[in-house]
Amino acid sequence: MRLTTYIAMDFWRNLRNAGNSFFVIVLPTALFLFFGASMDWSDRPVEDGNVSAWIMIGIACYGAAMATASLAGSAAVELQQGWGRQLSLTAMPPGVFVGAKTVISLAMAALPVVVLNLAGVLTIADMPLGTWLAAAALTILGAAPFALYGLAIGLTFRSDAAVGTASGILVIFSFLGNGFMPLDGVLLDIGRLTPMYGLVALARYPLTDGMLVGMAGPGGTDPLWMVLANVLAWTLIFGALCLLAQRRRTRRQ
Amino acid sequence: MSRTSVITTRDVRVTYPDGAGGRVHAVDGVDLDVSRGEVTALLGPNGAGKTTLIDVLLGLTAPEQGSVEVLGTTPTAAVRDGRISALLQTGGLLPDLTAVETVRMIAALHRNPADVDEVIDIAGVRPFASRRVGKCSGGQQQRLRFALALLPRPEVLILDEPTAGMDVSARHEFWDRMRAQADAGATVLFATHYLEEAEQFARRTMLLDHGRMLADGATDEVRSRAGAAHLQVTWSPTEAELAVLQEAVPDVRAVEQRGSRLALRTDDPDAAAVHLLTRTAAHDLTVRPASLEEAFQMLTGDDGDAAGRSTDQATAQNPEELLR
C-alpha cells in the first residue's frame, strides 16, 4: 500500500477542481488586493500591525473555512455515491479515509493562508513575525469546525451542488463575521452571533488582543471568552446537525 | 485443478426495515457452495436479493444470521488480502478523476497490486484512459470497474450486473475478456438479468427470488427444471383433435397457430411427440428446450408471487381459447 500516493492524488484532484480552487485561492486573494491592500485606511496602525494585516487575516479565515467545508462536504457526497464501497474492497483499513481527508483538508486550508500571507508580505500588510505565524496557525486550526458544517450539508443533501452552495454562503457569513470590512453598530451586534465571527476574531487575537477596528478607529474590545464561546457554540451546532443528518439517513434505509 | 469450496454460506439471512414497521427479508436463508474455478451465474429479478447477497460475500454487509466463509477465512480478510474482488453495480467512481488516475489511486490501496498498465490493457480501458470518468459512457465505466476488480489479482471475482449499460458488441467483448480470466483459473460469480449471458457463459446457474435460492445446478439442468419444452409441428387441428391431444398429454401448456405450423409447450415432450406423430396428421416435428428465461419466469412466477410456485396449470392456457 502507498497511502501517500493515494493522499497526493486525492489532494491534486481537489486542487484542480476549478470551482474549489477559485473560491479557496483566487477569490480571497482578489478580495485582499482590493479591500486590504489598496484602500485609504490600509496602512493605518492596528496595535503592532496595520489594517491591511487585519483584513488579510479575516479573508484568509474565509479561504480556509471554504476549503475545509467544501472538502468535508464533497467527501460525504463521495462516500454516499458508492466510492466508499469501492474503497471497502481494498486493503485500506477503515478510518484511514477520515485520516486522509483530514490531512488533505488541512493542506487545502493552508493554501489560501500561505497565498494570502505572501500577498500580504509583497504589498503593505505589516505585523511582527510571531503574530504572522500565530494568526496563520489559528486560522487553519479554527477552520476545522467548518468541516462539520460541510459534512452536515453533504450528509443532508447528498449533492455536490448543495455543498457548493453551502460553501458559497460562507461569503455572507464572512462578511457578517467581520472578516472583510470593519463592521459596527447593529450589523456588528448581529455579526457576533454568526459562525465566522469566532474564527475571524480568534485568528486576529494575536494581532488585536480583542480590540475592535472600526471605520472611525478603535472601538471597544471582545473578551477572549466571548470569542471562544462563539467557536465552541457553532462547533457544537454543526456537530449536532451532522448527527441529525446521519440519523435521518440511517432511518431511511 | 482442485475442487475445493472457495465460497461457503450457511443459512445466511439479512433483513431491512421496510419503512412500515416490518422487515424485508432481502436474503432469506441461503446456502451456497462455490468450487474453485467455477463460473456461476446468479439470476434474479430486481429486488431478488442479488446485490445484498454479494455484499455479504464481500463483507460489506454483515448477515444477521448464518455463516459466510470465503477462501477459508472471513470475507473482510479475503478482501483485505486481495483474494476476492468485485465489480460493483452502481457508483463507486469519482467523476472528476480520469480513468487511468482511478486505476492508479485504487492500486495504491492494495497490498500487492497488478501492474496498472497491464490491467488497463486487459480490461480494455486503454482507448479512453485519459478521459475523465464523468465523460465516459456507461460501458466504458463498466470496463473501468472491471479493471479495478482485476487490480488485486483476485482468486475469486464477483460481478454485479457487469454488462449493464453496454451495447451488444461491448457485451460480447466484455465476456471474451471475462472468459480469458476464467480460463486462467479465476472463480467467477456474476449476477445478471440477461439470461442469455448465463446460458452462454455459466456452467452453473442459481436462481434467486425474494431472498431464497429457487434453483441451483448446472445451467442445462436448471433450464430443464422448469420442465417445459417447445414442440412445433405442421398441423392444423380441429378443436376436437386438440381436445384429444389435451386428454392424451394433459399438461400441454400453450398453443399457437402460426400459419400451418402449430407451437406447443409441454412438460412431457416425448408423450406429446408420440401422440402427434402416431395419432394425428402432424408432421415435421421439432423439439426445443425452454430457454432459461422461460424457466426463470416459471420458477419465480411472473407476478412476483411467493417463491417456489409449481409450474402447474396456473400459467396454462386453454388451447381452444388460444386458437380462437
Interface residues (C-beta under 8 A of the other chain):
Chain A: M1 R2 L3 T5 Y6 M9 D10 R13 N17 E78 Q81 G82 W83 R85 Q86 L87 S88 L89 T90 A91 M92 R252 Q253
Chain B: Y16 P17 G19 L58 G59 L60 V79 R80 D81 G82 S85 A86 L88 T90 G91 G92 L93 L94 D96 L97 E101 R104 M105 I106 A108 L109 H110 R111 L148 P152
